[in-house]
Structures are given as structure tokens and as C-alpha cells.
Amino acid sequence: MNPTTWRPEDGQLLQRLRTQAGIDELVFARNNTLSLIQLRELESGEGQSFYNAQIKRNAGLKLLKKLGFEFPQQASVPPDPLPDTSAPRAAPDPFAVASSASPATAFSKPPPKYIGLWVGAFLILGASAWLLSQDPRSAPTDNRHLERAQSSSPQATPPAVAEVASDTPRSPSSASAAPGQNAALAPGMARPTVAEPLKAVACEDQHRNISASHTPNNPLKPGNYIYIEAQTDSELCVLDSQNKLSILSLKAGMTHTVNGLAPFLVHARDWQGLKVFFQGRPVRVEQGNDAHLVLNSLPI
């Protein structure tokens, strides 16, 4: 009989098959629309990143099937035999039913003149409950269970991404051309606060020469994309060598891949709340928040 939950031995089987196939856990998770945290939970059995046990088991069975393993089909249970209707049934005795009824049951129904009042009271209570449910002040403020469901479901809403492509490099004066823009990195000017949305000026090409650089050691994957995991609600922007700009607003637990050509210029307001991977290696950011970093690629 097939189990109804994802067991520890199922996770050990999944990890053994993936290792034998020589598939990297990050690649395997991304190709199956799962986060690395969810794949590790399936293999180790530790964690609570899935919305419920049924979704977790379905995701594990999907991965096992990708690796060529399927559980045997559950044997069908024979239906219960139909009752024998050949023997005639005795008709119920109406006098016996009447005699067994309690005297109090005859008066349990409300008088007809009070039925209308009761129906009106129920309608008023139902309308009040509906109005309270529409009031935003009565809604719970803890939405972590909804965010967990969005990140674990394959149909999760993608993060808010704004990509701007330009054939000509942007000049430093373009930051001050549009009225109302905050020149976040100009000398003597204040940087944008977290409450304001991240603007394109935060990833101007002029910051490449004054930013810290990072080159991965022993790269494992090509340098034409960046993989990002958000530990907290984060905002960042990425500019590739062809001026393709991506502005990301990620919720906690969400992941995103930015494709392009290296070197990448990355600017984040909260580096501590992000995990960045480049060429299959984690990027260690030693500088503070609201800083710029250039990612240089190496051939594999």
C-alpha cells in the first residue's frame, strides 16, 4: 500500500537517485520549479517550507518519477457486497413510532408566530459577519502561511521585475534629466530610503569603476546568469554588460534568476537578507548594505 505522507526513507531514496545521476541539487531544484530549501527538505525530512503534507508528497513523487522511479500502484479494494433484497421487509409499525416518541418532542417546534423573528435574527447575524469579513482592519496581519504557499507552488506569482534594455550607454546626466528622481549615488546627495521603490539610477553604468568586484574561484557553471534567494523582503537591481537592467522586489522565501552577459553590476539595499550565487558558487559580500558589487565571470 502506498504511504499517504512523505517518509524519511523516501527522501533518502530521492537523494541517492539524484547523486547517482550526477545532478547538482541547485540545478535539479531550479529545473523542477522548486527552491533549494524545498529540495533539501524533501531529501532530509527537516523543514516546513511546503503548505501541507499532500503538496510535499506530490512534489517528492514528481522528482522520483523524473529520476526513473515510481511507486507501485495501490491494489484496489473490492467493493462491499450489496445487501440481499430477496427477503421481504416488514413494514414499520406507525403506532410503535408514535409510542416511543417523548411527550416533549411534540412541543419542541417553535410557535409559528416566532419563526419570522428567528429568521430575521439569523439574517442580521449573517450580514454582520459578512461586513466584518470585508473590513481590512479585521483581517489578520500574519500572511506568512500565504507567502509559504506561493513560494512552494509551481504557479506562484513571479516577483515584480522591471527590465529595461538600451542599445546606448546611459550618461550620468540622465539621472537628473527626469524631474523628481533621486540621484541616489551622486556626491552630497542622500540615497533613497527603503520606503521608496528602487529606481534605475541605483544601477547606472558609471558605478562599475568605483564598485567592489568579485570573481568566483573554480567556477562550475556558465557566467550568463545570477541566481538569487531572498531570506527577507528585499529590493535589488542588476545591470549586465549590454545595459540590460532588471529591478527586483522579492518577498521572503522567493527565488529568481537574472539572465544576461557578464560582468554584472548588482546593487542591493539589504545584502544580509539575500543569497546570491554566480557560476555555481555563493557570492560572499563583505561590504555593508546599500552597496554595489561587480561580478566578473571566468571560463569553465
TACOR-V638062 format. One record per run of one state. SS is the DSSP state (H for helix, E for strand, - for the rest). FROM is the first residue (numbers start at 0). TO is the last residue. If there is no record, write none. Layout:
ss = (SS SS)
from = (FROM FROM)
to = (TO TO)
This chain:
ss = (- H - H - H - H - H - H - H - H - H - E - H - H - H - E - E - E - E - E - E - H E - E - E -)
from = (0 7 21 24 31 35 44 52 66 93 100 102 107 111 134 135 138 143 152 159 164 173 177 199 203 204 210 211 215 224 230 233 239 244 250 254 259 263 268 270 273 278 280 282 290 296)
to = (6 20 23 30 34 43 51 65 92 99 101 106 110 133 134 137 142 151 158 163 172 176 198 202 203 209 210 214 223 229 232 238 243 249 253 258 262 267 269 272 277 279 281 289 295 299)
